[in-house]
Amino acid sequence: MSKRILIVESDATLSATLQQALEARGFTAQTTGDGKGSVELIRRERPELVVLAVDLSAGQNGYLICGKLKKDDELKTVPIVIIGSPDGFAAHSKLKARADEYVAKPVDTDTLVDRVGGLIGFPEMPVSDEVVDDSLTLDSLGEEPSPDFGEEIAVDTGEEPAVPGEDLDMLDEAFSDMSEPVTGTPEEEAVVAPPDLDASSEEEGSALDSLGSDNDDSLDVLSGLDDEPEEKTVIGFMPAAEPEPVAPPAPVRAVPSPT
């Protein structure tokens, strides 16, 4: 249940600021600038607490109003918080009709709210009607239910299970030969000298040396060196065809111009 507070202050701006600060903490605040009629308003409304300014309009004084309230048997139990210049706080606090708390101007709203709450307690803040569904959260979105495929059945194939890491060792051995650098020089193949040329080969070479473009006798010598007669191959050259002569163009005769 909210607790009602009456603010008696002639400064409308300050009065609205105090009202907003108190309502933000769950209090119900009412304002008035009439100091003279505030006593009857308090008697009629019966607020839980009164915030009373010292300097009021129409020559009213908060200290005098506080004395009236504290001397009234019906209203003396209402807590009063005086706000104003701290110059008269010490003298007023010594009186019998004193206020319950004093807050200096300029008023710090947090200090005022704390003093009010300390006197009558803070009201319970209303519970939010917002319903939060905990069934769906961001964490649950990332979790996917794993399908249930039933009971696993082990099948014995008769093969020995592979030892963990054995396949990797085999790969390492296979590629280790390729990665090793080649050291030394490869073996060079021996160069085998050609067999000695026989006499017939030498004769054939001499015949080739004496071979000319128009020497048919040398071709006969080559043909006689072989054991078996072979057909003679005649090598000749076809002369290039001479181009046909082109007739010169006919001379152009000049036509005499008419006189």
Phi, psi and chi 1 to 4 in degrees:
 res  aa     phi    psi   chi1   chi2   chi3   chi4
   1 MET       -  133.0 -179.1  177.5  179.1      -
   2 SER   -72.2  151.4  179.8      -      -      -
   3 LYS  -108.2  131.2  -62.0 -179.1  179.1 -177.5
   4 ARG   -89.2  137.4  -65.2  175.2  -63.6  110.7
   5 ILE  -130.5  137.4  -62.1  174.0      -      -
   6 LEU  -107.9  127.5  177.1   62.1      -      -
   7 ILE  -106.3  119.7  -57.8  172.0      -      -
   8 VAL  -107.2  100.6 -176.1      -      -      -
   9 GLU  -152.5  129.2  171.2   60.9   68.3      -
  10 SER   -77.6  -24.5  -60.6      -      -      -
  11 ASP   -78.6  108.9 -172.8  -13.5      -      -
  12 ALA   -65.5  -36.3      -      -      -      -
  13 THR   -65.8  -47.3  -57.6      -      -      -
  14 LEU   -65.7  -37.8  176.5   58.6      -      -
  15 SER   -62.6  -41.2  179.8      -      -      -
  16 ALA   -68.4  -35.5      -      -      -      -
  17 THR   -66.4  -42.9  -58.6      -      -      -
  18 LEU   -66.5  -38.7  -61.3  178.9      -      -
  19 GLN   -62.5  -43.3 -178.9 -178.0   14.9      -
  20 GLN   -64.5  -40.8 -176.7  178.6    2.7      -
  21 ALA   -66.5  -39.2      -      -      -      -
  22 LEU   -71.2  -39.8  -69.5  168.1      -      -
  23 GLU   -69.0  -27.6  -70.3  179.5  -12.0      -
  24 ALA   -65.7  -23.1      -      -      -      -
  25 ARG   -99.1   13.1  -66.9  -64.0  -61.3  -91.0
  26 GLY    97.6   -1.1      -      -      -      -
  27 PHE   -81.3  159.2  -64.3  102.7      -      -
  28 THR  -105.0  116.2  -60.1      -      -      -
  29 ALA  -113.1  139.0      -      -      -      -
  30 GLN  -125.4  142.2 -177.9 -177.5   -3.3      -
  31 THR  -118.8  153.6   63.7      -      -      -
  32 THR  -155.8  144.2 -179.2      -      -      -
  33 GLY  -105.7    3.1      -      -      -      -
  34 ASP   -94.6   98.7 -176.1    9.3      -      -
  35 GLY   -69.3  -35.7      -      -      -      -
  36 LYS   -66.7  -39.8 -174.3  175.9 -178.4 -180.0
  37 GLY   -91.6    4.3      -      -      -      -
  38 SER   -67.9  -31.1   62.2      -      -      -
  39 VAL   -63.9  -45.4  176.7      -      -      -
  40 GLU   -68.2  -33.2  -65.9  -58.9  -35.0      -
  41 LEU   -65.5  -39.9 -178.6   59.9      -      -
  42 ILE   -66.8  -39.3  -65.1  169.2      -      -
  43 ARG   -64.2  -37.3 -169.8 -175.9  -55.3  -83.9
  44 ARG   -77.6  -44.5 -176.2  174.4   64.1 -108.9
  45 GLU   -85.2  -26.6  -62.3  -65.8  -23.8      -
  46 ARG    48.8   63.3  -64.4  -64.2  176.2   94.4
  47 PRO   -70.4  160.9   28.8  -34.6      -      -
  48 GLU   -73.8  -23.2  -84.8   77.1   15.0      -
  49 LEU  -157.8  153.0 -176.3  140.5      -      -
  50 VAL  -124.1  127.8  176.3      -      -      -
  51 VAL   -98.8  113.7  176.8      -      -      -
  52 LEU  -119.5  122.1 -178.6   59.3      -      -
  53 ALA   -82.5  149.1      -      -      -      -
  54 VAL   -74.5  -48.7  174.1      -      -      -
  55 ASP   -94.2  115.1  -61.8  -36.7      -      -
  56 LEU  -121.7  165.5  -63.1  171.2      -      -
  57 SER   -72.9  165.4   61.3      -      -      -
  58 ALA    60.3   29.5      -      -      -      -
  59 GLY    73.3   14.8      -      -      -      -
  60 GLN   -80.3  148.4  -61.8  -67.0  -44.0      -
  61 ASN  -125.5  131.0 -174.7  -78.9      -      -
  62 GLY   -65.5  -31.2      -      -      -      -
  63 TYR   -64.5  -38.9  -69.9  133.2      -      -
  64 LEU   -68.9  -40.3  -62.2  176.9      -      -
  65 ILE   -65.0  -38.8  -63.1  173.9      -      -
  66 CYS   -61.3  -40.2  179.6      -      -      -
  67 GLY   -62.8  -40.6      -      -      -      -
  68 LYS   -62.3  -43.2  -67.9  179.8  180.0 -179.6
  69 LEU   -66.4  -41.3  -66.0  173.6      -      -
  70 LYS   -73.3  -19.3  -70.1  -58.4 -178.1 -179.8
  71 LYS   -92.7   -7.6  -67.8  177.0 -178.8  179.1
  72 ASP   -85.9  124.8 -167.8  -54.6      -      -
  73 ASP   -64.0  -30.8  -66.6  -22.9      -      -
  74 GLU   -81.1  -26.3  -65.2 -179.2    1.1      -
  75 LEU  -112.8   -5.4  -55.5  176.2      -      -
  76 LYS   -67.8  -16.5   63.1 -178.8  179.7 -178.7
  77 THR   -85.3   -6.3   57.4      -      -      -
  78 VAL   -77.1  121.5  178.3      -      -      -
  79 PRO   -64.5  143.0  -19.0   31.7      -      -
  80 ILE  -127.3  133.4  -62.0  175.1      -      -
  81 VAL  -114.9  116.2  177.9      -      -      -
  82 ILE   -86.9  132.4  -69.4  -72.5      -      -
  83 ILE  -121.8  134.1   57.5  175.3      -      -
  84 GLY   166.6 -161.1      -      -      -      -
  85 SER   -70.5  134.6  174.9      -      -      -
  86 PRO   -73.9    1.0   26.2  -32.6      -      -
  87 ASP   -64.3  -37.4  -63.7  -21.1      -      -
  88 GLY   -98.7    5.3      -      -      -      -
  89 PHE   -64.7  -43.1  -74.1  172.1      -      -
  90 ALA   -65.3  -42.8      -      -      -      -
  91 ALA   -68.2  -39.7      -      -      -      -
  92 HIS   -71.4  -32.8 -169.5  -95.4      -      -
  93 SER   -67.1  -17.2   62.8      -      -      -
  94 LYS   -85.1  -12.1  -65.3  177.8 -179.1  179.1
  95 LEU   -76.6  162.5  -59.6  176.5      -      -
  96 LYS   -72.6  -39.6 -175.3  177.0 -178.9  179.7
  97 ALA   -90.0   65.0      -      -      -      -
  98 ARG   -96.9  162.3   61.3  179.9  -59.8  -85.2
  99 ALA   -81.0  163.5      -      -      -      -
 100 ASP   -82.7  -31.8  -62.8  -85.8      -      -
 101 GLU  -146.0  156.1  -74.5  -72.0   -6.2      -
 102 TYR  -130.7  130.6  -62.0   87.7      -      -
 103 VAL  -128.4  125.0  176.8      -      -      -
 104 ALA   -78.8  149.6      -      -      -      -
 105 LYS   -90.7  148.1  -74.5 -173.5  176.8 -178.1
 106 PRO   -65.8  138.2   24.3  -32.3      -      -
 107 VAL   -76.4  129.3  179.4      -      -      -
 108 ASP   -88.0  115.9 -179.2   68.8      -      -
 109 THR   -62.1  -35.9   55.3      -      -      -
 110 ASP   -65.8  -39.3  -67.5  -23.6      -      -
 111 THR   -65.3  -42.3  -58.6      -      -      -
 112 LEU   -62.8  -44.8  176.6   66.3      -      -
 113 VAL   -63.2  -39.4  171.9      -      -      -
 114 ASP   -65.4  -40.0  -69.5  -19.5      -      -
 115 ARG   -65.9  -40.8  -61.0  -72.1  176.0   83.8
 116 VAL   -64.5  -46.0  171.7      -      -      -
 117 GLY   -64.4  -32.3      -      -      -      -
 118 GLY   -68.6  -26.3      -      -      -      -
 119 LEU   -85.9  -44.6  -69.2  173.3      -      -
 120 ILE  -118.8   -1.8   62.3  176.3      -      -
 121 GLY    84.2  156.3      -      -      -      -
 122 PHE   -90.8  138.7  -67.3   96.9      -      -
 123 PRO   -71.5  155.9   26.1  -32.7      -      -
 124 GLU   -72.8  131.8  -65.7 -178.4    1.4      -
 125 MET   -72.5  141.6  -60.9  -63.7  -68.1      -
 126 PRO   -63.7  141.1   22.4  -32.5      -      -
 127 VAL   -77.9  134.2 -179.8      -      -      -
 128 SER   -66.2  139.4  176.4      -      -      -
 129 ASP   -83.8    1.0  -63.9  -25.9      -      -
 130 GLU   -69.2  129.3 -177.4 -179.4   -1.9      -
 131 VAL   -98.5  124.6  178.9      -      -      -
 132 VAL  -103.3  123.8  179.6      -      -      -
 133 ASP   -92.2  108.9 -173.0    5.2      -      -
 134 ASP   -83.9   -4.5  -64.6  -26.2      -      -
 135 SER   -71.2  -24.2   60.2      -      -      -
 136 LEU  -122.0  111.5 -177.6   61.2      -      -
 137 THR  -126.3  168.9   60.2      -      -      -
 138 LEU   -65.9  -32.3  -67.1  176.9      -      -
 139 ASP   -66.7  -37.5  -65.0  -23.5      -      -
 140 SER   -72.4  -22.1   61.8      -      -      -
 141 LEU   -67.1  -32.6  -67.0  177.0      -      -
 142 GLY   -81.0   -8.6      -      -      -      -
 143 GLU   -97.3  122.7  -61.4  176.9   -2.6      -
 144 GLU  -107.6  130.8  -63.0 -178.0   -2.2      -
 145 PRO   -65.7  132.6   23.0  -32.3      -      -
 146 SER   -78.5  133.5   57.9      -      -      -
 147 PRO   -67.1  146.5   25.0  -33.5      -      -
 148 ASP  -100.4  107.9 -173.9    7.5      -      -
 149 PHE   -95.4   14.4  -64.1  103.9      -      -
 150 GLY    85.6 -166.8      -      -      -      -
 151 GLU   -78.3  136.5 -176.4  179.9   -2.9      -
 152 GLU   -75.6  139.0  -63.6 -177.8   -2.0      -
 153 ILE  -114.9  125.6  -58.6  175.6      -      -
 154 ALA   -86.6  129.6      -      -      -      -
 155 VAL  -109.5  126.2  179.9      -      -      -
 156 ASP   -89.8  110.3 -172.7    6.5      -      -
 157 THR   -92.3   -5.9   58.5      -      -      -
 158 GLY    85.1   -6.9      -      -      -      -
 159 GLU   -92.6  146.1  -61.4  179.2   -3.1      -
 160 GLU   -73.1  135.3  -64.9 -177.0   -2.0      -
 161 PRO   -63.2  145.2   24.7  -33.9      -      -
 162 ALA   -69.7  138.5      -      -      -      -
 163 VAL   -74.9  131.1  179.3      -      -      -
 164 PRO   -55.9  128.0  -23.0   32.6      -      -
 165 GLY    93.5   -9.1      -      -      -      -
 166 GLU   -68.7  -40.7 -176.6  176.8   -4.3      -
 167 ASP   -62.5  -38.5  -65.0  -20.9      -      -
 168 LEU   -66.1  -37.0  -63.6  177.4      -      -
 169 ASP   -63.9  -39.1  -65.2  -20.6      -      -
 170 MET   -65.6  -38.6  -64.1  176.3   62.3      -
 171 LEU   -65.4  -40.7  -70.4  175.2      -      -
 172 ASP   -61.1  -41.5  -68.0  -19.7      -      -
 173 GLU   -65.7  -37.5  -66.7  177.8   -0.5      -
 174 ALA   -68.1  -38.4      -      -      -      -
 175 PHE   -90.9  -11.1  -74.6   98.5      -      -
 176 SER   -67.2  -34.6   62.0      -      -      -
 177 ASP   -66.8  -33.4  -62.9  -21.2      -      -
 178 MET   -75.3  -30.2  -60.9  176.0   61.7      -
 179 SER   -84.5  -15.4   60.7      -      -      -
 180 GLU   -72.7  133.0  -68.4  179.8   -2.0      -
 181 PRO   -69.3  148.8   25.5  -33.2      -      -
 182 VAL   -82.9  122.8  178.8      -      -      -
 183 THR  -107.0  151.3   57.8      -      -      -
 184 GLY    79.1 -178.0      -      -      -      -
 185 THR  -110.9  142.1   57.0      -      -      -
 186 PRO   -66.2  153.7   23.6  -32.4      -      -
 187 GLU   -67.5  132.1  -64.2 -179.0   -0.5      -
 188 GLU   -86.7  139.4  -62.1 -179.9   -4.2      -
 189 GLU   -72.8  139.6  -64.6 -177.8   -1.6      -
 190 ALA   -69.6  137.1      -      -      -      -
 191 VAL   -90.5  120.2  178.5      -      -      -
 192 VAL   -94.7  125.8  179.8      -      -      -
 193 ALA   -69.7  144.5      -      -      -      -
 194 PRO   -67.4  152.5   23.8  -32.0      -      -
 195 PRO   -64.1  154.6   24.2  -33.2      -      -
 196 ASP   -62.8  139.3  -63.0  -25.5      -      -
 197 LEU   -73.1  135.9  -63.6  175.8      -      -
 198 ASP   -82.5 -178.7   51.7    6.6      -      -
 199 ALA   -65.2  -35.3      -      -      -      -
 200 SER   -68.0  -34.0   61.9      -      -      -
 201 SER   -68.3  -38.5  -61.7      -      -      -
 202 GLU   -64.6  -40.3  -67.2  178.8   -3.6      -
 203 GLU   -63.6  -37.6  -66.3  177.8   -0.8      -
 204 GLU   -65.6  -37.9 -176.2  176.7   -2.6      -
 205 GLY   -66.1  -40.1      -      -      -      -
 206 SER   -67.0  -34.1   60.9      -      -      -
 207 ALA   -65.8  -37.8      -      -      -      -
 208 LEU   -66.1  -34.9  -72.0  174.1      -      -
 209 ASP   -66.1  -36.6  -66.6  -22.8      -      -
 210 SER   -84.6    1.5   60.7      -      -      -
 211 LEU   -74.6  129.2 -179.8   62.7      -      -
 212 GLY  -118.0  178.5      -      -      -      -
 213 SER   -71.4  -27.0   58.9      -      -      -
 214 ASP  -119.6   18.6  -62.9  -30.2      -      -
 215 ASN   -97.3   99.3 -164.5  -13.1      -      -
 216 ASP   -78.8  -25.5  -66.4  -24.1      -      -
 217 ASP   -64.8  -34.8  -64.8  -22.1      -      -
 218 SER   -63.9  -35.1  -61.3      -      -      -
 219 LEU   -66.1  -34.7  -65.7  176.1      -      -
 220 ASP   -66.9  -37.9  -65.0  -22.3      -      -
 221 VAL   -62.4  -41.0  173.7      -      -      -
 222 LEU   -64.9  -36.3  -70.5  175.1      -      -
 223 SER   -71.8  -28.1   61.5      -      -      -
 224 GLY   -80.8   -9.9      -      -      -      -
 225 LEU   -75.7  -28.6  -65.4  176.9      -      -
 226 ASP   -76.4  151.8  -64.0  -27.8      -      -
 227 ASP   -67.9  -43.0  -64.7  -22.1      -      -
 228 GLU  -104.1  137.6  -63.1  179.5   -1.0      -
 229 PRO   -66.8  138.6   25.9  -34.8      -      -
 230 GLU  -124.9  159.4  -66.8 -177.6   -3.4      -
 231 GLU   -66.4  139.0  -66.1 -178.6   -0.8      -
 232 LYS   -81.0  134.6 -177.6 -174.6  -60.9 -177.0
 233 THR  -102.1  120.8  -58.9      -      -      -
 234 VAL   -95.7  127.2  178.1      -      -      -
 235 ILE  -105.8  125.2  -60.7  175.2      -      -
 236 GLY  -143.4  170.5      -      -      -      -
 237 PHE  -126.3  132.1  -61.3   94.1      -      -
 238 MET   -85.9  126.6  -65.4  -68.7  -66.3      -
 239 PRO   -67.4  146.3   26.0  -34.2      -      -
 240 ALA   -69.2  140.7      -      -      -      -
 241 ALA   -70.2  135.3      -      -      -      -
 242 GLU   -76.6  139.6  -64.7 -178.9   -0.3      -
 243 PRO   -69.2  145.2   25.7  -32.8      -      -
 244 GLU   -69.1  141.0  -64.1 -179.3   -1.2      -
 245 PRO   -67.2  141.3   24.7  -34.6      -      -
 246 VAL   -98.0  129.0  179.3      -      -      -
 247 ALA   -70.7  137.8      -      -      -      -
 248 PRO   -67.8  149.6   27.2  -34.9      -      -
 249 PRO   -67.3  149.7   25.5  -32.6      -      -
 250 ALA   -68.2  141.5      -      -      -      -
 251 PRO   -67.6  146.6   24.7  -33.6      -      -
 252 VAL   -90.4  123.5  179.2      -      -      -
 253 ARG   -86.5  137.7  -61.8  178.2   59.7 -174.6
 254 ALA   -80.5  134.4      -      -      -      -
 255 VAL   -95.1  123.8  178.9      -      -      -
 256 PRO   -65.9  140.3   25.0  -34.0      -      -
 257 SER   -81.3  144.6   60.5      -      -      -
 258 PRO   -67.3  144.1   25.5  -34.0      -      -
 259 THR   -98.4      -   57.4      -      -      -
